[in-house]
Amino acid sequence: MTDLSPVLDRADQNLPSSLDNLFELLRIKSISTDPAFKAECRKAADWLVAYLNSIGFTASVRDTPGHPMVVAHHDAGSADAPHVLFYGHYDVQPVDPIELWESDPFAPAIKDMGNGRKVLTGRGTSDDKGQLMTFVEAIRAYKETRGALPVRITILFEGEEESGSPSLKPFLEANAAELKADFALVCDTGMWDGDTPAISAGLRGLVGEEIVITAADRDLHSGVFGGAAANPIHILTDILAGLHDETGRVTLPGFYEGVEETPSNIKASWETLGMTAEKFLGEVGLSIPSGEKGRSVMELTWARPTAEVNGIWGGYTGAGFKTVIAAKASAKVSFRLVGQQNPAAIRESFRAYVRSKIPGDCSVEFHEHGGSPAIQLSYDSPALTKAKTALSNEWPKPAIVIGMGGSIPIVGDFQKMLGMESLLIGFGLSDDRIHSPNEKYELRSYHKGIRSWIRVLDALAV
């Protein structure tokens, strides 16, 4: 580990010009979902390529069927230094409803919030232009001070993240050899709170299923057929109710194969966050935790698998009342996966369970709605440990390793298509209003984000 004081000092000195650079990028209306802004997306890609080339990268715009990718490479000072791939996206969400914005979304500014707190305002400040520029500006400070970088870096900036990334997988497949690195760094995430940085080590996978149960060949009068004819709604609700036992565990055979217990030291660190069930659920008007008994809400949402009913329908649901026994009943069910759970095995176990509950004169159809495995970085990964220490040296509180209840598709793509694990490190906050009017990014997050990446890159070189 080297003395980083000169590099950190340079980042501090560069802050005014770093903000000027960011604001130039923020003024570009790179809304990927609206064809009217196609030229603006190209303009953002061109801007990034020009800036990356100006600080020593070999950067280029890569055309796709949609908006272009930006790819850039920079060697390290040492030939045997690790190679990292940094990912971010330059496209932004639409600004509607425009009347709710307090200022022009594409006229970025610094807003004084009082008590020494300042925020950067405008579309893309947090998601994701401000985040990706923390990394780029860290590289600039490092280069200006040391003349070389501690690690070899490849950069991939996407222009379609906010519109479903239709070009991403084909691009990764076609350019796998060029983009593959030792591991990836993904900045499109956030901190636990304003003083506590976080690294996401786990992303839950997903299996989605729609089931349709058919009984009679038509809807039936309940006064005539009630008590004698099979009711598919009864069958369906019995199936759904049987997915969990009295302790909240999922009952499907083999469901917990590949599920590992979270290390005790990680669970202990989560307990220090002070997130109680009452506090977590209170924000949505609830207070009593569901799910597996005896587990914290952080463990339930970050590290445990689930079975949830997302929709259910059948029979008459209009105004008034109709005494009918429906011919069909349907439900949509999703499973969040962790660890090494196999999506295909979970799907088949669920279907076998459902079939076992269907009467002989009834039938069931299944409609698949996606399936992807969980992503889990080893909690004792050397790269994770180094990055955690580096972040802890910059922020008031030690960095924590967290999980994420949902998924980030790019992380799965990097793992499946390029064979790389990802470190998810970002400096956004939960109140940054991403995708909403009046998006903001804390000036402190931007400044200390730059300093954080300097520390992380230096730590990863060792």
Phi, psi and chi 1 to 4 in degrees:
 res  aa     phi    psi   chi1   chi2   chi3   chi4
   1 MET       -  131.0 -163.6   72.7   67.7      -
   2 THR   -99.2  168.3   57.6      -      -      -
   3 ASP   -74.8  112.0  178.4   15.2      -      -
   4 LEU   -92.3    0.4  -74.0  177.5      -      -
   5 SER   -54.3  -45.6  -62.2      -      -      -
   6 PRO   -62.2  -37.4  -23.3   35.4      -      -
   7 VAL   -70.6  -42.8 -173.0      -      -      -
   8 LEU   -64.8  -39.0  -63.7  170.5      -      -
   9 ASP   -63.0  -39.1  -71.3  -15.2      -      -
  10 ARG   -65.7  -38.7  175.8   58.2   65.1   93.0
  11 ALA   -61.1  -39.0      -      -      -      -
  12 ASP   -64.5  -44.3  -64.3  -17.4      -      -
  13 GLN   -65.1  -33.1  -64.2  160.3   11.2      -
  14 ASN   -79.7   -7.7  -76.8   -9.5      -      -
  15 LEU   -53.5  -46.6 -176.6   59.5      -      -
  16 PRO   -57.9  -45.7  -26.2   37.2      -      -
  17 SER   -71.5  -30.7   60.9      -      -      -
  18 SER   -62.8  -40.0  -63.7      -      -      -
  19 LEU   -67.7  -38.5  -71.9  167.8      -      -
  20 ASP   -58.9  -43.0  -70.6  -18.5      -      -
  21 ASN   -63.7  -45.6  -66.1  -30.7      -      -
  22 LEU   -60.8  -43.9  172.2   60.6      -      -
  23 PHE   -64.7  -34.1  -78.0   14.0      -      -
  24 GLU   -59.1  -45.2  -79.7 -170.7   31.0      -
  25 LEU   -67.5  -38.9 -178.9   59.5      -      -
  26 LEU   -66.6  -26.8  -70.3  169.1      -      -
  27 ARG   -72.4  -15.4  -67.8 -173.1 -173.5  102.2
  28 ILE   -81.1  126.1  -57.5  173.6      -      -
  29 LYS   -87.4   68.0  -57.6  175.1 -177.4  179.9
  30 SER   -85.2   64.6   51.0      -      -      -
  31 ILE   -86.0  107.9  -58.5  170.7      -      -
  32 SER   -76.4  -24.1   61.2      -      -      -
  33 THR   -77.9  -19.1   60.3      -      -      -
  34 ASP  -107.8  115.9 -170.8  -21.8      -      -
  35 PRO   -57.0  -22.3  -23.9   33.5      -      -
  36 ALA   -64.0  -18.3      -      -      -      -
  37 PHE  -108.4   20.6  -65.8   92.5      -      -
  38 LYS   -57.8  -44.7 -179.4  178.3 -179.7  179.6
  39 ALA   -64.7  -33.7      -      -      -      -
  40 GLU   -67.6  -37.5  -70.0  -72.9  -67.1      -
  41 CYS   -63.2  -43.4  -70.1      -      -      -
  42 ARG   -61.3  -39.4  166.3   70.1   63.8  163.5
  43 LYS   -62.6  -40.2 -177.5  178.1  178.3 -178.6
  44 ALA   -65.1  -42.4      -      -      -      -
  45 ALA   -62.5  -44.9      -      -      -      -
  46 ASP   -61.4  -40.9  -72.5  -21.0      -      -
  47 TRP   -60.9  -45.8 -173.0   95.5      -      -
  48 LEU   -63.9  -41.9  -75.5  164.0      -      -
  49 VAL   -61.8  -44.6  165.1      -      -      -
  50 ALA   -62.2  -41.8      -      -      -      -
  51 TYR   -69.8  -42.9 -171.0   57.8      -      -
  52 LEU   -62.2  -41.1  -70.5  169.0      -      -
  53 ASN   -62.5  -33.9  -78.8  -31.6      -      -
  54 SER   -69.1  -20.8   75.4      -      -      -
  55 ILE  -107.6   17.1   60.7  173.1      -      -
  56 GLY   106.6   -1.3      -      -      -      -
  57 PHE   -79.2  159.9  -81.6   84.7      -      -
  58 THR  -101.4  101.7  -58.7      -      -      -
  59 ALA  -120.7  151.4      -      -      -      -
  60 SER  -153.9  155.2   60.1      -      -      -
  61 VAL   -87.3  130.6  173.3      -      -      -
  62 ARG  -114.0  118.4  -53.6  -70.4 -178.4   87.4
  63 ASP   -71.0  147.6  -72.5  -35.5      -      -
  64 THR  -135.3  173.5   75.1      -      -      -
  65 PRO   -60.3  -20.8  -26.0   36.3      -      -
  66 GLY  -111.2 -128.5      -      -      -      -
  67 HIS   -82.4  152.2  -60.2  -58.6      -      -
  68 PRO   -74.3  157.1   24.5  -33.2      -      -
  69 MET   -93.5  155.8  -56.4  -77.4 -178.5      -
  70 VAL  -114.3  125.0  170.9      -      -      -
  71 VAL  -124.3  133.9  177.7      -      -      -
  72 ALA  -143.6  149.7      -      -      -      -
  73 HIS  -132.9  145.7  -58.6  -74.6      -      -
  74 HIS  -147.6  128.4 -159.1  -58.4      -      -
  75 ASP   -75.2  164.9  -73.5  -26.6      -      -
  76 ALA   -99.3  167.5      -      -      -      -
  77 GLY   -68.0  -24.4      -      -      -      -
  78 SER  -114.4  137.0  170.7      -      -      -
  79 ALA   -66.8  -26.5      -      -      -      -
  80 ASP  -100.9   16.7   58.6   -5.3      -      -
  81 ALA   -68.6  152.1      -      -      -      -
  82 PRO   -61.4  158.0  -20.2   31.6      -      -
  83 HIS  -115.4  124.4 -179.4 -164.9      -      -
  84 VAL  -119.9  147.5  -57.6      -      -      -
  85 LEU  -108.5  121.2  172.4   68.2      -      -
  86 PHE  -102.9  129.3 -179.6   81.9      -      -
  87 TYR  -117.8  137.2  167.1   85.4      -      -
  88 GLY  -153.7  178.4      -      -      -      -
  89 HIS  -134.8  141.5   65.2   90.3      -      -
  90 TYR   -98.9   -8.5   64.7   79.1      -      -
  91 ASP   -81.8  158.3   63.1  -40.7      -      -
  92 VAL  -131.4  166.7  -61.6      -      -      -
  93 GLN   -75.6  156.0  -79.7  -80.5  -37.8      -
  94 PRO   -58.8  161.7  -22.9   33.6      -      -
  95 VAL   -98.9   -3.9  -61.8      -      -      -
  96 ASP   -58.4  144.5  -52.5   86.5      -      -
  97 PRO   -81.7  122.1   27.3  -30.0      -      -
  98 ILE   -63.1  -27.7 -172.8   63.6      -      -
  99 GLU   -68.9  -14.6   65.7  -88.0   11.7      -
 100 LEU   -88.9   -7.5  -63.1 -177.2      -      -
 101 TRP   -76.9  139.1  -75.6   81.9      -      -
 102 GLU   -82.2  -16.0  -64.3  173.3   -3.7      -
 103 SER  -153.4  169.6   59.0      -      -      -
 104 ASP   -58.2  121.5 -176.0  -19.1      -      -
 105 PRO   -64.2  -19.3   18.9  -29.9      -      -
 106 PHE  -111.5   24.8  -67.9  107.3      -      -
 107 ALA  -122.4   75.4      -      -      -      -
 108 PRO   -59.3  148.5   23.7  -34.4      -      -
 109 ALA  -151.9  167.1      -      -      -      -
 110 ILE  -102.5  123.3  -59.9  175.2      -      -
 111 LYS  -110.9  127.1 -176.0  177.1 -179.3  179.5
 112 ASP   -84.2  117.5 -167.3  -26.7      -      -
 113 MET   -95.0    1.2  -53.1  -61.6  -70.5      -
 114 GLY    86.4  164.5      -      -      -      -
 115 ASN    56.1   31.5  -61.5  -40.3      -      -
 116 GLY    78.9    2.3      -      -      -      -
 117 ARG   -96.4  129.1  177.0  177.6  167.9 -124.1
 118 LYS  -127.8  146.3  -64.9 -178.5  178.6  179.9
 119 VAL  -128.4  152.7  -59.0      -      -      -
 120 LEU   -93.3  129.7  -48.2  179.4      -      -
 121 THR  -112.3  148.0   61.2      -      -      -
 122 GLY   132.7  157.2      -      -      -      -
 123 ARG   -66.3  128.6  177.1   59.2   89.0 -140.1
 124 GLY    93.6   -3.2      -      -      -      -
 125 THR   -59.8  -42.2   46.9      -      -      -
 126 SER  -100.1  -36.5 -179.8      -      -      -
 127 ASP  -123.0   90.2 -175.0   23.9      -      -
 128 ASP  -138.7   10.7 -176.9   44.3      -      -
 129 LYS   -65.4  -42.3  -67.6  176.8  179.1  177.5
 130 GLY   -62.6  -38.4      -      -      -      -
 131 GLN   -66.8  -48.0  -60.7  -99.7   49.3      -
 132 LEU   -68.3  -30.1   69.0   83.8      -      -
 133 MET   -74.0  -21.0  -75.5  -61.0  -72.3      -
 134 THR   -60.7  -39.7   59.8      -      -      -
 135 PHE   -68.8  -46.7 -173.8   82.5      -      -
 136 VAL   -61.6  -42.6  174.2      -      -      -
 137 GLU   -70.6  -28.8  -68.9  -63.1  -26.2      -
 138 ALA   -63.7  -41.6      -      -      -      -
 139 ILE   -63.7  -42.7  -68.0  168.3      -      -
 140 ARG   -58.2  -47.6  175.1  163.5   76.3  109.5
 141 ALA   -62.6  -40.0      -      -      -      -
 142 TYR   -64.5  -44.8 -145.3  107.5      -      -
 143 LYS   -64.4  -43.8  -79.5  -72.8  -61.1  -68.8
 144 GLU   -65.7  -26.5  -70.3  174.5   -9.8      -
 145 THR   -92.9  -45.5  -50.9      -      -      -
 146 ARG  -101.7  -20.6  -63.8  -79.9  170.8   78.8
 147 GLY    82.1  -11.1      -      -      -      -
 148 ALA  -148.8  166.1      -      -      -      -
 149 LEU  -103.6  151.8  -64.3  179.7      -      -
 150 PRO   -77.2  -21.2   28.0  -34.7      -      -
 151 VAL  -133.6  158.1  -63.9      -      -      -
 152 ARG   -79.2  135.3 -179.9 -176.8  168.6 -161.1
 153 ILE  -126.9  131.5  -64.2  173.7      -      -
 154 THR  -114.6  135.7  -65.2      -      -      -
 155 ILE  -113.9  136.8  -77.2  177.1      -      -
 156 LEU  -128.6  111.2  174.2   63.2      -      -
 157 PHE  -110.0  125.4  -69.5  149.6      -      -
 158 GLU   -98.9  153.0 -177.3 -169.4    1.2      -
 159 GLY  -115.2   14.0      -      -      -      -
 160 GLU  -134.9   16.3  -62.2  178.5  -28.5      -
 161 GLU   -60.8  -38.1 -164.8  -84.4  -16.5      -
 162 GLU   -80.0   -0.1  -59.3  -68.7    7.4      -
 163 SER  -126.8   29.2   51.6      -      -      -
 164 GLY    91.4    1.9      -      -      -      -
 165 SER    52.8   48.6  -60.5      -      -      -
 166 PRO   -64.2  -26.1   23.6  -34.3      -      -
 167 SER   -93.6   -6.8  -56.7      -      -      -
 168 LEU   -68.7  -52.4 -176.9   60.2      -      -
 169 LYS   -60.9  -46.8  -72.5 -175.0  178.7 -179.8
 170 PRO   -59.1  -35.6  -24.7   34.5      -      -
 171 PHE   -68.4  -42.8 -172.3   82.4      -      -
 172 LEU   -62.6  -42.2  -68.0  179.5      -      -
 173 GLU   -63.8  -43.1 -175.6  175.4   32.6      -
 174 ALA   -73.3  -22.9      -      -      -      -
 175 ASN  -123.1   27.0  -62.2  -83.2      -      -
 176 ALA   -57.8  -43.9      -      -      -      -
 177 ALA   -63.4  -36.8      -      -      -      -
 178 GLU   -74.3  -34.3  178.8 -176.1    3.2      -
 179 LEU   -92.0  -19.2  -63.1  173.7      -      -
 180 LYS   -62.9  135.0 -176.6  173.3  174.1   56.9
 181 ALA  -138.6 -174.3      -      -      -      -
 182 ASP   -69.3  -38.6  -65.0  -40.0      -      -
 183 PHE  -164.3  167.2   51.6   86.8      -      -
 184 ALA  -107.9  152.2      -      -      -      -
 185 LEU  -116.7  125.2  -58.2  170.8      -      -
 186 VAL  -120.0  124.6  177.5      -      -      -
 187 CYS  -100.3   -3.6   69.5      -      -      -
 188 ASP   -81.8   50.9 -159.3    6.3      -      -
 189 THR  -139.1 -165.5   59.7      -      -      -
 190 GLY  -144.9 -175.0      -      -      -      -
 191 MET   -96.5  164.8  -60.5 -178.9   30.2      -
 192 TRP   -68.8  -47.1  171.0 -105.3      -      -
 193 ASP  -151.8 -176.0   59.0   34.0      -      -
 194 GLY   -63.5  -15.9      -      -      -      -
 195 ASP  -114.7   -7.0  -72.0  -27.1      -      -
 196 THR  -121.1  105.1  -48.8      -      -      -
 197 PRO   -72.4  158.4   27.9  -33.8      -      -
 198 ALA  -139.5  148.7      -      -      -      -
 199 ILE  -121.1  125.2  -57.3  174.5      -      -
 200 SER   -86.2  120.5  -61.0      -      -      -
 201 ALA  -103.5  -13.1      -      -      -      -
 202 GLY  -140.6  138.2      -      -      -      -
 203 LEU  -127.0  125.4  -61.5  167.5      -      -
 204 ARG   -71.2  144.7  -67.9 -163.5  -70.1 -169.3
 205 GLY   -84.9 -174.2      -      -      -      -
 206 LEU  -150.8  138.3 -179.9   66.5      -      -
 207 VAL  -128.4  127.3  168.0      -      -      -
 208 GLY  -118.0  134.2      -      -      -      -
 209 GLU  -137.6  138.4  -79.4  -78.6  -87.9      -
 210 GLU  -115.5  131.8 -179.7  177.4  -20.0      -
 211 ILE  -120.0  142.6   59.2  175.3      -      -
 212 VAL  -129.0  117.2 -178.6      -      -      -
 213 ILE  -102.9  129.2  -62.6  173.2      -      -
 214 THR  -117.0  131.5  -59.1      -      -      -
 215 ALA  -111.8  -99.6      -      -      -      -
 216 ALA   -68.6  166.9      -      -      -      -
 217 ASP   -81.5    1.7   59.7    5.0      -      -
 218 ARG  -164.3  164.4   62.5 -172.9 -176.3  -84.8
 219 ASP   -62.9  142.8  -71.9   -5.5      -      -
 220 LEU  -117.6  150.9  -55.0  174.6      -      -
 221 HIS   -72.2  122.4 -170.2  -61.2      -      -
 222 SER   -70.7  -22.1   65.2      -      -      -
 223 GLY   -73.8  -28.9      -      -      -      -
 224 VAL   -88.3  -43.1  175.6      -      -      -
 225 PHE  -106.0  -10.8  -71.3   93.7      -      -
 226 GLY   -59.0  132.4      -      -      -      -
 227 GLY    94.7  -16.9      -      -      -      -
 228 ALA  -115.7  -39.4      -      -      -      -
 229 ALA   -89.8  144.8      -      -      -      -
 230 ALA   -63.2  136.1      -      -      -      -
 231 ASN  -107.4  111.5 -172.8  -37.2      -      -
 232 PRO   -64.0  -25.2   25.0  -34.7      -      -
 233 ILE   -68.7  -39.9  -61.7  176.8      -      -
 234 HIS   -61.2  -44.8  -66.7  175.7      -      -
 235 ILE   -61.7  -45.7  -62.5  166.9      -      -
 236 LEU   -63.3  -47.5  178.3   60.9      -      -
 237 THR   -65.7  -32.8   53.0      -      -      -
 238 ASP   -65.2  -41.0  177.7   62.3      -      -
 239 ILE   -62.2  -47.7  -71.3  170.0      -      -
 240 LEU   -66.7  -39.7  -60.6  177.6      -      -
 241 ALA   -64.4  -29.3      -      -      -      -
 242 GLY   -81.4   -0.2      -      -      -      -
 243 LEU   -70.9  -19.8  -76.5  173.8      -      -
 244 HIS  -127.8  147.7  -61.2   87.4      -      -
 245 ASP   -93.4 -174.1   65.8   17.1      -      -
 246 GLU   -69.5  -13.2   65.6  -81.3    1.6      -
 247 THR   -97.2    0.1   70.1      -      -      -
 248 GLY    91.4    0.0      -      -      -      -
 249 ARG   -78.6  148.0  -75.0  177.4   63.0   86.7
 250 VAL   -76.3  135.8  177.7      -      -      -
 251 THR   -93.0   -6.3   58.7      -      -      -
 252 LEU   -59.7  133.1  -64.2 -179.3      -      -
 253 PRO   -57.7  132.7  -25.9   34.8      -      -
 254 GLY    75.2    6.4      -      -      -      -
 255 PHE   -61.6  -37.0 -176.6   76.3      -      -
 256 TYR   -92.1    8.8  -70.9   94.5      -      -
 257 GLU   -66.1  127.5  -69.5 -178.3    9.4      -
 258 GLY    91.7   -1.4      -      -      -      -
 259 VAL   -92.5  120.8  177.9      -      -      -
 260 GLU  -106.6  151.4  -62.7 -178.2   -4.8      -
 261 GLU   -71.2  140.9  -73.1  -67.2  -32.5      -
 262 THR   -68.2  133.7  -56.6      -      -      -
 263 PRO   -53.9  144.9  -26.3   35.2      -      -
 264 SER   -62.2  -34.7   56.9      -      -      -
 265 ASN   -69.8  -31.4   64.2  -49.4      -      -
 266 ILE   -70.4  -44.3  -62.1  -63.5      -      -
 267 LYS   -62.8  -37.1  -70.9 -164.1  -70.5 -173.2
 268 ALA   -63.9  -38.8      -      -      -      -
 269 SER   -67.2  -33.9   71.2      -      -      -
 270 TRP   -66.8  -35.1  -66.6  -11.6      -      -
 271 GLU   -64.7  -28.4  -68.9  173.1    2.4      -
 272 THR   -70.8  -13.1   65.6      -      -      -
 273 LEU   -74.4  -15.1  -60.4  174.8      -      -
 274 GLY    73.5   20.5      -      -      -      -
 275 MET   -90.8  101.5 -178.0   57.3   73.1      -
 276 THR   -87.9  164.2   64.2      -      -      -
 277 ALA   -60.8  -39.7      -      -      -      -
 278 GLU   -64.2  -40.6  -68.3   77.1   13.3      -
 279 LYS   -71.1  -45.0 -177.2  176.8  179.8 -180.0
 280 PHE   -64.7  -46.8  180.0   77.3      -      -
 281 LEU   -82.5  -22.0  -63.6  171.5      -      -
 282 GLY   -60.8  -28.3      -      -      -      -
 283 GLU   -66.0  -19.5  -64.5 -179.0   -1.1      -
 284 VAL  -116.7   17.0  -65.1      -      -      -
 285 GLY    82.2   19.5      -      -      -      -
 286 LEU  -121.5  174.0  -62.1  172.0      -      -
 287 SER  -150.0  -20.7   60.7      -      -      -
 288 ILE  -104.9  119.8  -58.2  172.1      -      -
 289 PRO   -69.6  144.9   25.2  -33.5      -      -
 290 SER  -101.2 -163.6 -175.5      -      -      -
 291 GLY    77.7 -164.3      -      -      -      -
 292 GLU   -64.0  133.5  -62.8  175.0   81.3      -
 293 LYS   -70.8  148.3  -55.3  -61.0 -177.9 -174.7
 294 GLY    80.8   13.5      -      -      -      -
 295 ARG  -123.2  146.0  -62.0 -174.7 -176.1  -87.1
 296 SER   -71.6  162.1   70.3      -      -      -
 297 VAL   -65.8  -30.6  -68.7      -      -      -
 298 MET   -67.5  -42.3  -65.2  -65.8   91.0      -
 299 GLU   -66.2  -40.3 -170.2  177.3    4.1      -
 300 LEU   -63.3  -38.3  -70.4  172.3      -      -
 301 THR   -92.7  -19.5   55.2      -      -      -
 302 TRP  -105.7  -29.1  -73.1  -12.5      -      -
 303 ALA  -134.9    4.2      -      -      -      -
 304 ARG  -120.7  148.6  -60.5  -60.7  -63.5  176.0
 305 PRO   -79.9  159.3   30.3  -34.2      -      -
 306 THR  -137.3  162.7   68.5      -      -      -
 307 ALA  -132.2  119.6      -      -      -      -
 308 GLU  -129.9  139.7  -63.3  -70.1  -11.6      -
 309 VAL   -89.6  118.8  179.2      -      -      -
 310 ASN   -99.5  -13.7  -56.1  122.7      -      -
 311 GLY  -170.2  146.8      -      -      -      -
 312 ILE  -151.5  135.0 -178.5  170.0      -      -
 313 TRP  -156.3  159.3   63.5   98.1      -      -
 314 GLY   162.7  152.6      -      -      -      -
 315 GLY    74.5 -158.4      -      -      -      -
 316 TYR   -91.4  124.2 -179.3   70.9      -      -
 317 THR  -125.9   12.7   58.7      -      -      -
 318 GLY   -83.2 -171.3      -      -      -      -
 319 ALA   -66.2  151.8      -      -      -      -
 320 GLY    77.3 -151.5      -      -      -      -
 321 PHE  -141.5  140.0 -159.4   86.2      -      -
 322 LYS  -139.1  119.0 -175.0  178.3 -177.8 -178.2
 323 THR   -82.1   84.5   53.7      -      -      -
 324 VAL  -128.9  145.3   64.5      -      -      -
 325 ILE  -102.0  114.4  -62.5  174.6      -      -
 326 ALA   -65.5  149.8      -      -      -      -
 327 ALA   -78.4  -30.0      -      -      -      -
 328 LYS  -132.1  154.0  -63.8  178.4 -177.9  -71.3
 329 ALA  -144.1  141.2      -      -      -      -
 330 SER  -134.0  156.0  -55.3      -      -      -
 331 ALA  -151.4  153.4      -      -      -      -
 332 LYS  -115.4  127.8  -65.7 -176.9  179.2 -178.4
 333 VAL  -127.5  136.0 -179.6      -      -      -
 334 SER  -125.7  149.1   64.6      -      -      -
 335 PHE  -122.4  124.4  -58.9   89.9      -      -
 336 ARG   -91.8  130.0  -65.6  -73.3  179.7  175.5
 337 LEU  -110.6  152.2  -48.9 -176.3      -      -
 338 VAL  -132.9  169.6  -57.5      -      -      -
 339 GLY    56.2 -128.6      -      -      -      -
 340 GLN  -106.6   21.8  -59.2  -60.0  -47.4      -
 341 GLN   -58.3  139.6  -76.5 -179.7  -65.8      -
 342 ASN   -96.2  114.5 -175.0  -35.1      -      -
 343 PRO   -56.7  -41.4  -24.2   33.8      -      -
 344 ALA   -65.2  -39.4      -      -      -      -
 345 ALA   -68.7  -38.0      -      -      -      -
 346 ILE   -63.7  -44.2  -62.5  -63.0      -      -
 347 ARG   -60.8  -45.6 -169.9 -175.5  -53.0  -79.1
 348 GLU   -68.0  -36.6 -174.3   49.3   44.7      -
 349 SER   -63.0  -42.4 -179.0      -      -      -
 350 PHE   -63.4  -45.3  174.0   67.4      -      -
 351 ARG   -65.2  -39.3  -68.6 -175.9  175.2 -174.0
 352 ALA   -63.9  -41.2      -      -      -      -
 353 TYR   -61.4  -46.2  162.3   70.1      -      -
 354 VAL   -62.1  -46.8  171.9      -      -      -
 355 ARG   -59.3  -35.6  -69.2 -171.6 -173.5  103.3
 356 SER   -66.5  -16.2   73.7      -      -      -
 357 LYS  -103.5    1.2  -53.4  -79.2  -79.6 -175.0
 358 ILE   -91.7  123.7  -57.2  -63.2      -      -
 359 PRO   -58.6  155.7  -23.8   34.0      -      -
 360 GLY   -61.4  -26.5      -      -      -      -
 361 ASP   -97.4   10.5   58.1  -11.3      -      -
 362 CYS  -117.4  169.4  -60.7      -      -      -
 363 SER  -139.0  164.4   63.6      -      -      -
 364 VAL  -138.9  141.4   61.7      -      -      -
 365 GLU  -116.4  148.5  -58.1  169.9   33.5      -
 366 PHE  -121.5  138.9  -62.1   94.7      -      -
 367 HIS  -127.3  119.1  -57.9  -79.3      -      -
 368 GLU   -77.1  137.2 -179.2  176.3  -33.5      -
 369 HIS  -130.0   63.3  -72.6  -83.2      -      -
 370 GLY    83.8  152.8      -      -      -      -
 371 GLY  -162.1  127.1      -      -      -      -
 372 SER  -147.0  144.0   59.3      -      -      -
 373 PRO   -75.0  164.6   29.4  -35.0      -      -
 374 ALA   -72.3  158.0      -      -      -      -
 375 ILE  -113.0  123.7  -55.5  -63.8      -      -
 376 GLN  -136.2  116.2 -176.8   64.0   56.7      -
 377 LEU   -86.0  137.8 -174.4   66.0      -      -
 378 SER   -57.4  133.0  172.2      -      -      -
 379 TYR   -65.1  -20.7  -73.1  110.2      -      -
 380 ASP  -108.1   24.0   57.3    2.7      -      -
 381 SER   -57.8  133.0  158.0      -      -      -
 382 PRO   -57.6  -41.3  -26.5   35.6      -      -
 383 ALA   -64.4  -41.6      -      -      -      -
 384 LEU   -63.7  -44.3 -173.5  150.5      -      -
 385 THR   -61.4  -42.7  -59.5      -      -      -
 386 LYS   -64.8  -44.4  -67.6  173.5 -177.6  177.0
 387 ALA   -66.1  -38.4      -      -      -      -
 388 LYS   -62.0  -44.3 -178.1 -178.9  176.4 -176.8
 389 THR   -64.3  -41.7  -60.1      -      -      -
 390 ALA   -62.1  -44.4      -      -      -      -
 391 LEU   -65.4  -39.9  -68.8  169.9      -      -
 392 SER   -62.9  -28.7  -61.3      -      -      -
 393 ASN   -75.2  -14.6  -71.3  -25.0      -      -
 394 GLU  -101.0  -35.2  176.6   60.7   31.8      -
 395 TRP  -102.0  160.5  -67.7   86.9      -      -
 396 PRO   -61.0  -33.1  -24.5   34.2      -      -
 397 LYS  -116.3  151.7  -65.7 -176.8  179.3  179.3
 398 PRO   -61.6  147.1  -20.0   31.1      -      -
 399 ALA   -67.4  147.8      -      -      -      -
 400 ILE  -118.9  153.7   59.8  167.4      -      -
 401 VAL  -100.5  122.4  179.2      -      -      -
 402 ILE  -121.7  173.4   64.4  173.7      -      -
 403 GLY  -112.6  173.4      -      -      -      -
 404 MET  -131.2  134.4  -63.2 -178.2   70.2      -
 405 GLY   -68.3  -31.5      -      -      -      -
 406 GLY  -101.5 -159.4      -      -      -      -
 407 SER  -128.4  155.0   58.6      -      -      -
 408 ILE  -118.3  107.1  -61.6  178.1      -      -
 409 PRO   -52.4  -38.5  -27.9   35.7      -      -
 410 ILE   -60.8  -33.1 -174.8   64.3      -      -
 411 VAL   -65.4  -43.2  176.0      -      -      -
 412 GLY   -64.7  -38.3      -      -      -      -
 413 ASP   -63.9  -42.6  -67.4  -22.2      -      -
 414 PHE   -61.1  -39.7  -76.0  158.7      -      -
 415 GLN   -71.6  -45.9 -174.6  176.9   69.5      -
 416 LYS   -76.0  -39.3  -71.5 -177.5  -70.4 -175.1
 417 MET   -95.4  -29.1  -57.9 -179.4   72.2      -
 418 LEU  -115.9   -4.6  -58.3 -177.7      -      -
 419 GLY    66.9   31.6      -      -      -      -
 420 MET  -118.2  140.3  -63.7 -172.8  -54.2      -
 421 GLU   -84.1  161.4  -68.2 -173.8  -30.8      -
 422 SER  -126.2  141.8  -60.4      -      -      -
 423 LEU  -100.4  121.2  -75.0  177.2      -      -
 424 LEU   -98.8  105.8  -78.0   73.6      -      -
 425 ILE  -131.6  118.8  -58.0  172.6      -      -
 426 GLY  -144.7  171.5      -      -      -      -
 427 PHE  -128.3   19.9  -53.5  100.0      -      -
 428 GLY   -74.5  161.9      -      -      -      -
 429 LEU  -121.0  158.3  -62.4  178.3      -      -
 430 SER   -63.4  -21.0   60.1      -      -      -
 431 ASP  -101.0   22.5   65.0   -9.4      -      -
 432 ASP   -76.8   -6.2  -80.9  -14.4      -      -
 433 ARG    59.0   40.4  -58.8  179.7   65.1   86.5
 434 ILE   -65.2  143.8   63.4  171.6      -      -
 435 HIS    70.4    1.6  -65.3 -156.3      -      -
 436 SER  -120.8  166.2  -61.2      -      -      -
 437 PRO   -60.1  151.6  -25.9   36.1      -      -
 438 ASN    63.5   40.7  -56.2  -51.3      -      -
 439 GLU   -58.4  143.9 -178.8  178.7   -9.3      -
 440 LYS  -145.5  165.5   61.9   86.4  176.4  169.3
 441 TYR  -141.9  128.3 -166.2   37.8      -      -
 442 GLU   -61.4  132.3  -60.1  -74.2  -35.1      -
 443 LEU   -57.8  -37.4  176.6   58.5      -      -
 444 ARG   -62.7  -39.7 -177.7  168.8  179.4 -105.0
 445 SER   -62.8  -41.9  -71.2      -      -      -
 446 TYR   -65.6  -48.0 -178.1   69.1      -      -
 447 HIS   -65.0  -52.4 -175.6 -170.6      -      -
 448 LYS   -73.2  -22.0  -68.5 -179.5   76.1   64.9
 449 GLY   -63.4  -43.1      -      -      -      -
 450 ILE   -59.5  -48.5  -64.1  169.7      -      -
 451 ARG   -62.9  -36.6  -68.5  172.3   55.4   93.3
 452 SER   -64.2  -44.3  -65.5      -      -      -
 453 TRP   -65.0  -34.4  -79.4  121.4      -      -
 454 ILE   -58.0  -46.5  -69.8  169.7      -      -
 455 ARG   -66.0  -41.9  -66.3 -178.4 -174.5  -85.3
 456 VAL   -66.1  -46.9  169.1      -      -      -
 457 LEU   -60.5  -40.9  -69.0  172.8      -      -
 458 ASP   -65.1  -40.8 -168.9   71.7      -      -
 459 ALA   -67.1  -36.9      -      -      -      -
 460 LEU   -69.4  -18.2  -67.3  175.9      -      -
 461 ALA   -77.2  -18.2      -      -      -      -
 462 VAL   -81.5      -  178.6      -      -      -
